[in-house]
Amino acid sequence: MKITRESISEAHERIQPYIERTPVLTSASLNELAGCQLYFKCENFQKVGAFKARGATNAALKLSKEEIVKGLATHSSGNHAQAIARAGKMLGVKSYIVMPRTAPEIKKRGVRGYGGEIFECEPTLQAREETLAKVIAKTGAAEIHPFNNYDVVEGQATCAKELFEQAGGLDIVVAPVGGGGLLSGTALAAKFFSPTTVVIAGEPAGSDDAYRSMQSGKIEPAQSNTIADGLLTTLGDKTFPIIYENVKEVITVTDEEIIAAMRLIWERLKIIVETSCAVPFAAVLKEKEKFKGKRVGIILTGGNVDLEKVGKWFA
């Protein structure tokens, strides 16, 4: 499947009745701190509290009635899990979600709230994939991969498309990277709707497989040593080629830098974002010279925070 300007526009139209057109916020104090004009695309206000609603909804709506009759299935640490459970409820079919046992409780509650059935596994990609294979063999449900799926990427691209419509000409757009669904969608949206915009990724230093993959030219294995639980997956064979061709660079940030950026967003924008969501802003603050004087879009990916952990982060 080839993703085009037309297919992204069609996806945007397809999902519009089921998603929010999220706001773009600015802050004079954060602009001064960063030394550039920042435009925050607030996907923490999206359905299920994250951008994942876009890709999951688009992929689910593109399946035939015959394909979805036995339900939807996926593996996810949380936000895509909720998005698939919501899509299943929306379409009147069951959803079967494989989640690592370490996934945030707020995200598990969200899945159950949409009627999803959770199958817990060990927090490794192998365990997730093996458990999902068993679930699909038993249920016959249609799999919607959290990122390595062109229909998902196409849906995620609608986020940056909206940002370009709302903020006007941007010099740079920064998105976080885990499996690469959002980043590859963002890169394609920039290519088709704002070709002068440079795309940069932020990534946790403790899970820097995308950074290493960009250096080596091949998909490198992921690590799992970061508080940014939504960014622990390896790039996919569908997402990596798009990223390698269209993303300028990946900036890595420490957990301490992520927490500092998250705190600033909470305090200055007065909104709640999760750890993974703060990574691109942390990247801008770390490499200020790269962004100096530019118009910079930042995708705030989600706001599903385990509140029990807040005291530990901000101690």
Number of C-alpha atoms within 10 A of each C-alpha: 6 7 15 14 16 10 14 24 17 16 24 22 12 16 20 15 9 14 16 15 19 18 16 19 13 15 15 12 12 17 17 11 11 21 17 20 21 28 23 24 25 27 27 23 21 20 20 27 23 25 31 30 28 31 33 31 27 25 23 22 18 13 14 9 10 8 15 23 16 16 21 27 29 25 29 24 25 27 26 28 31 31 28 35 32 27 25 24 18 14 17 12 18 24 30 27 31 26 27 22 14 12 18 19 16 15 23 23 15 21 27 17 14 20 18 28 17 19 16 19 21 13 16 14 17 11 17 22 15 13 20 23 16 11 18 18 10 9 15 16 21 20 23 21 20 24 29 19 20 20 29 26 30 32 29 31 30 28 26 27 22 19 26 20 11 15 17 12 16 21 18 19 25 28 28 30 31 27 25 28 32 30 31 30 29 30 30 29 29 25 17 14 18 19 15 13 20 19 27 25 28 28 28 35 17 19 27 28 25 33 21 16 20 20 14 10 12 15 19 17 14 22 17 18 14 20 20 23 20 24 26 27 25 24 25 16 14 17 21 24 17 17 27 18 11 19 21 13 17 25 22 24 24 20 21 13 19 26 22 18 23 24 19 17 21 14 11 13 15 10 14 19 24 26 27 29 31 30 36 31 28 28 27 26 20 17 14 15 13 12 19 15 15 15 19 25 29 27 29 28 31 26 24 23 17 14 12 10 10 11 8 8 16 10 5
